Amino acid sequence: MEYDYHEAMKLANQVCFPLYAASRSVISLYTPWLKPLGLTYTQYIVFLVLWEKDGITVGELCEKLMLDNGTLSPLLKKMQQAGYVERKRSEEDDRVVVITLTEEGKALQEKAKDVPGKVAGCIDLPQEKAQQLYSLLYELLDSQRDRNNK
């Protein structure tokens, strides 16, 4: 069977497109609840990591969020200017920057506590399908991470 590049080049045959469109759609669901808090979605996911484990290095944060340092550094600088985090050089290795929450950053968790439930209420998928999607997406991410680490 001959490779049909015309068929392969159709948008409907790209796995990347529904991932991209679904990602944009789901992320937009956060806006009505994050905007009053003065947060972007990317700042919110940084907070999720820091609320789980405060005092994390920029490298660890990059790894957990699957973002590069060039994307994360300006974001952390803005969060520091807003009074939410502190960036300090590690005492053991001055090349390493440690991010810690300020009291204001910690207090923001209480203000944002309803966001996950509100967003989940906007996603019209049965729980079983949502869990299946979650598992498949992490399987895809893990396979890409494994491929990149080879």
TORDREN-326538 format. One line per field, with one value per residue (C-alpha): x, y, z; residue in three letters. Coordinates in steps of 0.1 Angstrom, whole numbers. Layout:
<nuvos>
X c(X  ...)
Y c(Y  ...)
Z c(Z  ...)
code c(ALA  ...)
</nuvos>
This chain:
<nuvos>
X c(0  14  18  -9  5  -27  -46  -18  -19  -55  -62  -87  -59  -36  -35  -20  -50  -76  -50  -43  -79  -90  -61  -71  -107  -101  -76  -101  -125  -102  -102  -135  -121  -85  -89  -105  -75  -52  -37  -30  -34  4  8  -20  -2  30  10  -4  31  43  12  20  58  71  108  114  142  135  148  124  95  105  105  71  54  72  82  117  136  132  94  93  119  100  68  85  99  64  51  79  71  34  46  36  70  107  136  168  201  207  233  248  251  246  237  205  175  149  113  94  59  54  26  5  13  2  -30  -39  -45  -76  -89  -83  -96  -129  -113  -107  -143  -158  -138  -146  -182  -178  -164  -192  -176  -186  -161  -150  -142  -125  -102  -95  -85  -63  -46  -41  -27  -1  8  15  35  55  63  75  96  111  119  135  157  172)
Y c(0  33  62  88  121  139  118  122  160  164  182  156  129  148  136  169  190  175  176  213  223  204  219  254  247  233  260  287  272  285  321  332  320  329  364  378  364  381  349  333  296  291  310  289  256  270  277  241  227  252  246  209  213  247  255  238  246  262  230  208  232  231  193  190  215  203  239  252  277  304  302  298  325  356  341  336  371  385  364  377  413  406  395  358  341  346  335  328  312  279  281  248  258  294  282  268  291  280  292  297  310  343  345  362  333  308  327  326  289  295  320  295  264  262  265  227  219  247  237  201  210  225  194  172  138  108  102  69  86  115  90  71  104  114  80  81  116  107  76  98  122  95  79  112  118  84  90  124  109  83)
Z c(0  -11  15  8  20  10  35  61  57  66  98  108  107  131  167  177  167  191  219  211  208  239  259  249  256  291  300  290  316  343  333  350  384  380  366  398  417  392  380  346  341  341  374  388  380  395  427  426  427  454  476  474  481  491  488  454  430  396  380  399  391  354  355  373  349  318  311  302  323  297  301  339  349  337  352  386  384  380  408  430  420  430  464  461  460  469  447  466  456  473  501  489  452  441  405  420  427  453  451  483  489  509  534  506  483  509  516  480  483  504  478  450  468  448  413  407  416  395  365  369  369  335  319  306  307  328  356  340  307  324  343  311  293  323  322  284  285  312  292  262  283  299  266  252  283  280  243  251  279  255)
code c(MET  GLU  TYR  ASP  TYR  HIS  GLU  ALA  MET  LYS  LEU  ALA  ASN  GLN  VAL  CYS  PHE  PRO  LEU  TYR  ALA  ALA  SER  ARG  SER  VAL  ILE  SER  LEU  TYR  THR  PRO  TRP  LEU  LYS  PRO  LEU  GLY  LEU  THR  TYR  THR  GLN  TYR  ILE  VAL  PHE  LEU  VAL  LEU  TRP  GLU  LYS  ASP  GLY  ILE  THR  VAL  GLY  GLU  LEU  CYS  GLU  LYS  LEU  MET  LEU  ASP  ASN  GLY  THR  LEU  SER  PRO  LEU  LEU  LYS  LYS  MET  GLN  GLN  ALA  GLY  TYR  VAL  GLU  ARG  LYS  ARG  SER  GLU  GLU  ASP  ASP  ARG  VAL  VAL  VAL  ILE  THR  LEU  THR  GLU  GLU  GLY  LYS  ALA  LEU  GLN  GLU  LYS  ALA  LYS  ASP  VAL  PRO  GLY  LYS  VAL  ALA  GLY  CYS  ILE  ASP  LEU  PRO  GLN  GLU  LYS  ALA  GLN  GLN  LEU  TYR  SER  LEU  LEU  TYR  GLU  LEU  LEU  ASP  SER  GLN  ARG  ASP  ARG  ASN  ASN  LYS)
</nuvos>
